[in-house]
Amino acid sequence: MKKLLKKKSIIICLVLFIIGVPVMSFVMIHNLYASNFARVGMPEYTGWLRYDDLTGYDRKMVEFKSGENMLTGYIYGEENTKGLVVIAHGLGGGAESYTAETVYFVDAGWKVFAYDCTGSYRSEGDSTMGLPQSALDLDAALCYVEEQDWGLPVMLYGHSWGGYAVGAVLNYDHDITAAVSISGYATPMALLDEQSSDIMGWLAKVLYPFESIYQKVRFGDAADLSAIDGINKSGIPVMIVHGTEDEAIKYDGAAIIAHKDEITNPQAVYKVCDTKDHNNHNNLFMSDASVEYVTEVNAEYETLYEKYEGEIPDDEKEKFYAGVDKFLTSGLDMDFMNDVNTFFENGL
């Protein structure tokens, strides 16, 4: 009798384990998604350039659907006819996070279409959904562009989340002339695995199959979109840019550039950023003066943060940001941007 009870107990424990591990894994993954892909609102204060800081640059706000959500887009340089640059922003930001680049392209004669992704800034969405979402939103943005019948060659410029998007969206049938992918990841699962491993170590390998299933349920076929496949399928000129010290998307890990040997597109070119002040995730397109100034501003803010133990009064915060030179924090590396501009012009 005791042996029978013991055998039944083992079976029950085994059944509970088999059921419990997937349930606990999916709960953990759901919570990770909720925290890492939360909605991103327009910050009340920022040290970076925004549209309201500009003079002499008109823009037109428009709306278009991506899935169930209405996204907000912005058209700059409507009078420009050289071509259209579509800007895909990074996770945690919005179209206005790339105001400096937008101004650069307008001044260089391009019409620019930028937009806020799902769950970002002025666009609808309870969350930013996940890593594949940027490709879906860029696909929707390009469908909107095509409906306008502007008759202009289309260039794609994307960073990080957007860097993946400009490669992955090439799997769709859009007429794209050239694309520049900056600090992008090859596939959503590659980056999820990389970041999960950094945080959880060996446990990430246990969660990997559940992450894959969760993402497949959430995004369907889009979960499998590969920037590498898109670049190869398109056959168009694609510039792939990455910093050697990128800690967000590792140069020799999940980055598109790490899969160079898999890229068969003969028109793909690579720009490796490895100089001291231009080698991480966000400083590739920043000027030397901007990098230095941002370091100073961050140190000043850290002092203020410590003074108030993390609870900085609004009036102090407003005063601090009013003293920041946003044109300097957002200063561009003109050599970098001119390389991008020349690459686009050569594609015409």
C-alpha positions as CSV (number, residue, x, y, z in Angstrom):
1,M,0.0,0.0,0.0
2,K,2.8,2.4,0.9
3,K,4.6,1.6,-2.4
4,L,1.4,2.3,-4.3
5,L,0.9,5.7,-2.6
6,K,4.5,6.6,-3.2
7,K,4.2,5.7,-6.9
8,K,1.0,7.8,-7.1
9,S,2.7,10.7,-5.4
10,I,5.6,10.6,-7.9
11,I,3.1,10.5,-10.8
12,I,1.2,13.5,-9.4
13,C,4.4,15.4,-8.9
14,L,5.5,14.6,-12.4
15,V,2.2,15.7,-13.9
16,L,2.2,18.9,-11.9
17,F,5.8,19.6,-13.0
18,I,4.9,19.0,-16.7
19,I,1.9,21.3,-16.4
20,G,3.5,23.8,-14.1
21,V,6.7,24.6,-16.1
22,P,4.9,25.8,-19.2
23,V,2.4,27.8,-17.2
24,M,5.0,29.4,-15.1
25,S,7.2,30.1,-18.2
26,F,4.3,31.7,-20.1
27,V,3.4,33.8,-17.0
28,M,7.1,34.9,-16.8
29,I,7.3,35.8,-20.5
30,H,4.0,37.7,-20.4
31,N,5.3,39.8,-17.5
32,L,8.6,40.4,-19.3
33,Y,6.6,41.6,-22.3
34,A,4.4,43.8,-20.2
35,S,7.5,45.5,-18.6
36,N,9.8,45.7,-21.7
37,F,7.2,46.6,-24.3
38,A,5.0,49.0,-22.3
39,R,3.4,52.1,-23.9
40,V,5.8,55.0,-24.4
41,G,4.3,58.4,-24.0
42,M,5.8,61.7,-25.2
43,P,8.1,62.8,-22.4
44,E,7.2,66.0,-20.6
45,Y,10.8,67.1,-20.5
46,T,13.6,66.1,-22.8
47,G,17.2,67.1,-23.5
48,W,16.8,66.2,-27.2
49,L,15.6,68.3,-30.1
50,R,11.9,68.3,-30.8
51,Y,9.8,69.8,-33.6
52,D,8.7,72.6,-31.3
53,D,12.3,73.7,-31.1
54,L,12.5,74.3,-34.8
55,T,11.7,77.4,-36.9
56,G,11.2,77.4,-40.6
57,Y,10.2,73.7,-41.0
58,D,6.6,72.9,-41.8
59,R,5.1,69.5,-41.3
60,K,1.8,67.9,-42.0
61,M,0.3,65.4,-39.5
62,V,-1.5,62.4,-40.9
63,E,-3.0,59.1,-39.7
64,F,-3.0,55.6,-41.0
65,K,-4.0,52.2,-39.7
66,S,-1.6,49.5,-38.5
67,G,-3.6,46.5,-37.4
68,E,-6.2,47.7,-35.1
69,N,-4.4,50.9,-34.1
70,M,-4.3,54.3,-35.7
71,L,-0.8,55.6,-36.1
72,T,0.3,59.2,-36.4
73,G,2.7,60.2,-39.2
74,Y,4.4,63.4,-40.2
75,I,5.3,64.7,-43.6
76,Y,8.2,67.2,-43.9
77,G,9.6,69.0,-46.9
78,E,6.5,68.6,-49.0
79,E,8.0,70.8,-51.7
80,N,11.0,68.5,-52.1
81,T,11.1,66.2,-55.1
82,K,14.4,64.4,-55.0
83,G,12.9,61.4,-53.3
84,L,11.2,60.3,-50.1
85,V,13.1,59.2,-47.0
86,V,10.9,57.1,-44.6
87,I,12.3,57.1,-41.0
88,A,11.7,54.2,-38.7
89,H,12.4,55.0,-35.0
90,G,13.9,52.9,-32.2
91,L,12.0,51.3,-29.3
92,G,11.3,53.7,-26.5
93,G,11.2,56.7,-28.8
94,G,9.1,58.2,-31.5
95,A,9.4,60.1,-34.8
96,E,10.5,63.2,-32.9
97,S,13.5,61.3,-31.4
98,Y,15.0,61.7,-34.9
99,T,14.2,65.4,-35.4
100,A,17.9,66.2,-36.2
101,E,18.0,63.5,-38.9
102,T,14.7,64.7,-40.3
103,V,16.0,68.3,-40.7
104,Y,19.2,67.0,-42.3
105,F,17.3,65.1,-45.0
106,V,14.9,68.0,-45.6
107,D,17.8,70.4,-46.0
108,A,19.4,67.9,-48.4
109,G,16.3,68.0,-50.7
110,W,14.4,65.0,-49.6
111,K,10.7,64.8,-48.6
112,V,10.5,62.9,-45.3
113,F,7.9,60.7,-43.8
114,A,8.3,59.8,-40.2
115,Y,5.7,58.2,-37.9
116,D,5.2,57.0,-34.3
117,C,5.0,53.2,-34.0
118,T,2.2,51.3,-32.2
119,G,2.1,52.3,-28.6
120,S,4.5,55.1,-29.1
121,Y,4.1,58.9,-28.5
122,R,1.0,60.1,-30.4
123,S,0.0,56.8,-32.0
124,E,-2.6,54.4,-30.5
125,G,-1.8,51.2,-28.7
126,D,-1.8,50.0,-25.1
127,S,1.8,48.8,-25.6
128,T,4.6,48.7,-28.2
129,M,3.7,45.0,-28.6
130,G,7.2,43.4,-29.2
131,L,10.2,43.2,-31.4
132,P,8.4,42.2,-34.7
133,Q,6.0,45.2,-34.4
134,S,8.3,47.7,-36.0
135,A,8.3,45.8,-39.3
136,L,4.5,45.6,-39.3
137,D,4.2,49.3,-38.6
138,L,6.7,50.2,-41.4
139,D,4.8,47.9,-43.8
140,A,1.6,49.9,-42.9
141,A,3.5,53.2,-43.3
142,L,4.7,52.2,-46.8
143,C,1.2,51.2,-47.7
144,Y,0.1,54.7,-46.7
145,V,2.9,56.2,-48.8
146,E,1.9,54.2,-51.8
147,E,-1.7,55.4,-51.5
148,Q,-0.5,59.0,-51.8
149,D,0.9,58.4,-55.3
150,W,3.8,60.9,-54.8
151,G,5.8,59.2,-57.6
152,L,9.0,59.5,-55.7
153,P,11.8,56.9,-55.2
154,V,11.6,55.6,-51.6
155,M,14.5,55.4,-49.2
156,L,14.4,53.7,-45.8
157,Y,16.3,54.9,-42.8
158,G,16.0,53.0,-39.5
159,H,17.7,52.7,-36.2
160,S,17.6,49.8,-33.7
161,W,14.0,48.6,-33.6
162,G,13.7,50.6,-36.9
163,G,17.0,49.2,-38.1
164,Y,15.5,45.7,-38.0
165,A,12.3,47.0,-39.6
166,V,13.9,48.4,-42.7
167,G,15.5,45.0,-43.4
168,A,12.5,42.9,-42.4
169,V,10.0,44.9,-44.4
170,L,11.9,44.1,-47.6
171,N,10.3,40.7,-47.4
172,Y,7.1,42.5,-48.5
173,D,6.4,43.7,-52.0
174,H,7.1,47.4,-51.7
175,D,9.0,49.4,-54.3
176,I,12.1,50.5,-52.3
177,T,15.1,52.1,-53.9
178,A,17.6,51.9,-51.1
179,A,17.8,51.3,-47.3
180,V,20.1,52.1,-44.4
181,S,19.8,49.9,-41.3
182,I,21.6,51.3,-38.2
183,S,22.2,49.1,-35.1
184,G,19.5,46.6,-36.2
185,Y,19.0,43.0,-35.2
186,A,18.7,40.1,-37.6
187,T,15.6,38.5,-36.1
188,P,13.4,39.1,-33.1
189,M,14.2,35.7,-31.5
190,A,17.9,36.3,-31.9
191,L,17.7,39.5,-29.9
192,L,15.3,38.0,-27.3
193,D,17.6,35.1,-26.7
194,E,20.6,37.4,-26.5
195,Q,19.1,39.7,-24.0
196,S,17.4,37.0,-22.0
197,S,20.7,35.1,-21.7
198,D,22.4,38.3,-20.4
199,I,19.8,38.6,-17.7
200,M,18.9,35.1,-16.8
201,G,21.9,32.9,-17.9
202,W,21.1,29.3,-18.4
203,L,17.4,29.8,-17.6
204,A,17.0,31.7,-20.9
205,K,17.6,28.4,-22.7
206,V,14.7,26.8,-20.8
207,L,12.4,29.7,-21.7
208,Y,13.5,30.0,-25.4
209,P,10.9,27.5,-26.8
210,F,8.1,29.2,-24.8
211,E,9.3,32.6,-25.9
212,S,9.1,31.4,-29.5
213,I,5.6,30.0,-29.1
214,Y,4.4,33.2,-27.2
215,Q,5.8,35.4,-30.0
216,K,4.2,33.2,-32.7
217,V,0.8,33.5,-31.0
218,R,1.2,37.2,-30.6
219,F,2.5,38.0,-34.1
220,G,1.6,35.1,-36.4
221,D,3.9,34.8,-39.5
222,A,5.4,38.2,-38.7
223,A,7.2,36.6,-35.7
224,D,9.5,34.8,-38.2
225,L,10.4,37.9,-40.3
226,S,14.2,38.0,-40.9
227,A,16.0,41.1,-41.9
228,I,18.6,38.9,-43.6
229,D,16.0,37.3,-45.8
230,G,14.5,40.7,-46.6
231,I,17.9,42.1,-47.6
232,N,18.6,39.1,-49.8
233,K,15.2,39.0,-51.4
234,S,15.2,42.7,-52.3
235,G,18.5,42.9,-54.2
236,I,18.5,46.7,-53.7
237,P,21.4,48.7,-52.2
238,V,21.3,48.3,-48.4
239,M,23.8,49.9,-46.0
240,I,24.3,48.0,-42.8
241,V,25.7,50.0,-40.0
242,H,26.8,48.8,-36.5
243,G,29.1,49.8,-33.6
244,T,31.6,47.4,-32.4
245,E,30.9,48.2,-28.7
246,D,27.1,48.1,-29.0
247,E,25.8,46.6,-25.7
248,A,22.1,46.7,-26.6
249,I,22.4,44.6,-29.8
250,K,25.8,42.9,-29.9
251,Y,28.0,43.4,-32.9
252,D,29.0,39.7,-33.0
253,G,25.6,38.5,-31.7
254,A,22.1,39.4,-32.7
255,A,23.2,42.2,-35.0
256,I,22.4,42.1,-38.7
257,I,26.1,42.7,-39.5
258,A,27.0,39.5,-37.5
259,H,25.2,37.6,-40.2
260,K,27.3,39.1,-43.0
261,D,28.2,35.6,-44.3
262,E,24.5,34.8,-44.9
263,I,23.8,38.0,-46.9
264,T,24.0,37.2,-50.6
265,N,22.7,40.5,-51.9
266,P,25.6,41.9,-54.0
267,Q,24.5,45.5,-53.3
268,A,24.8,45.2,-49.5
269,V,27.5,47.4,-48.0
270,Y,28.8,47.5,-44.5
271,K,29.8,50.4,-42.3
272,V,31.7,49.3,-39.1
273,C,31.8,52.1,-36.5
274,D,34.8,51.5,-34.2
275,T,36.2,54.8,-33.1
276,K,36.2,55.8,-29.5
277,D,33.1,58.1,-29.5
278,H,31.3,56.4,-32.3
279,N,31.0,52.7,-31.5
280,N,28.0,52.0,-29.4
281,H,24.2,51.7,-29.9
282,N,23.2,55.4,-30.0
283,N,26.3,57.6,-30.7
284,L,27.0,56.4,-34.3
285,F,25.4,59.5,-35.9
286,M,26.3,62.0,-33.1
287,S,29.0,64.7,-33.6
288,D,32.1,64.6,-31.3
289,A,30.9,67.9,-29.7
290,S,27.4,66.3,-29.1
291,V,28.9,63.2,-27.5
292,E,31.0,65.3,-25.1
293,Y,28.2,67.7,-24.2
294,V,25.7,64.8,-23.6
295,T,28.2,63.3,-21.2
296,E,28.4,66.6,-19.3
297,V,24.6,67.0,-19.2
298,N,24.1,63.4,-17.9
299,A,26.6,64.0,-15.1
300,E,24.8,67.2,-14.1
301,Y,21.5,65.4,-14.1
302,E,22.9,62.6,-12.0
303,T,24.1,65.2,-9.4
304,L,20.5,66.7,-9.4
305,Y,19.0,63.2,-9.1
306,E,21.2,62.3,-6.1
307,K,20.5,65.7,-4.4
308,Y,16.7,65.0,-4.4
309,E,17.1,61.2,-4.0
310,G,15.4,60.5,-7.2
311,E,12.4,62.8,-6.6
312,I,13.3,65.9,-8.5
313,P,10.7,68.6,-8.1
314,D,9.0,69.7,-11.4
315,D,10.2,73.2,-11.2
316,E,13.8,72.0,-10.8
317,K,13.4,69.6,-13.6
318,E,11.9,72.3,-15.9
319,K,14.7,74.6,-15.0
320,F,17.4,72.0,-15.7
321,Y,16.0,71.1,-19.2
322,A,15.5,74.7,-20.1
323,G,19.2,75.1,-19.7
324,V,20.1,72.3,-22.1
325,D,21.3,73.2,-25.6
326,K,19.1,70.8,-27.5
327,F,20.8,71.6,-30.8
328,L,24.1,70.6,-29.3
329,T,22.8,67.4,-27.7
330,S,21.3,66.4,-31.1
331,G,24.3,67.5,-33.1
332,L,25.0,65.1,-36.0
333,D,28.2,63.6,-37.3
334,M,28.1,65.2,-40.7
335,D,30.5,62.7,-42.2
336,F,28.2,59.9,-41.2
337,M,25.1,61.6,-42.5
338,N,26.8,62.7,-45.7
339,D,27.7,59.0,-46.3
340,V,24.1,58.1,-45.9
341,N,22.9,60.9,-48.2
342,T,25.5,59.9,-50.9
343,F,24.4,56.3,-50.6
344,F,20.8,57.3,-51.2
345,E,21.7,59.6,-54.1
346,N,23.7,56.9,-55.7
347,G,20.6,54.7,-55.6
348,L,18.6,57.1,-57.6
